[in-house]
Amino acid sequence: MVVAVADNGTLDREVRERHMVHMIVRDGAGNQDSAALYIVLLDINDNAPRFTQDQYAIQVIDNWPTGIVVDRLKATDIDAGENGRVTYSLASGSTKYLSIDPKTGELKISGELAGAAREQPYEVVVIAEDSGTPSLSSSVRIKLKISEPLMDEDGEKGQVVFVDPPVDFVLNLKEVCEYPN
């Protein structure tokens, strides 16, 4: 017995993974029997990861310390198993100021930002790659704007200093960013 896909038909696991074919067999004497044939399609690596956004824009201040998480990128791959497991990396030469967690997509400040502020954003390229064979990948561009902190009227860079506050002291701050684009 041969079961074949029609010339104009396609099978795609991402559209429908399971199929059932009802078969009836007859012999020359008129006897017949029937059975159900269940077909489960296996996955092939035919989809590249896709980021949730076409591009990203991130703004940081040049006095932020290393290790601060500035964003979390997300890419999904609709393939199954290893074919759909996504890992993240930065394209070579993207920037020395950011690192990315290969499993979670968390972007962190990884280099000293002091003196890196400039009007023109840095361009960073993040790659999402699946674990299929052969692997498929996609990339997304990030515009990383490194700015200097705003100065107050005394010329101090936007820093809060507490001088001997009482033990039960609570300060609520509202963040307001008024940086030029």
Buried (B, 14 or more C-beta within 10 A) or exposed (E): EEEEEEEEEEEEBEEEBEEEEEEEEEEEEEEEEEEEEEEEBEBEBEBBBBBEEEEBEBBBBBEBEEEEEBBEBBBEBBBBEEBBBBBBBBEEEBBEBBBBBEEEBBBBBBEEBEEBBEEEBBEBBBBBBBBBEEBBBBBBBBBBBBBBBEEEEEEEEEEEEEEEEEEEEEEEEEEEEEEEE
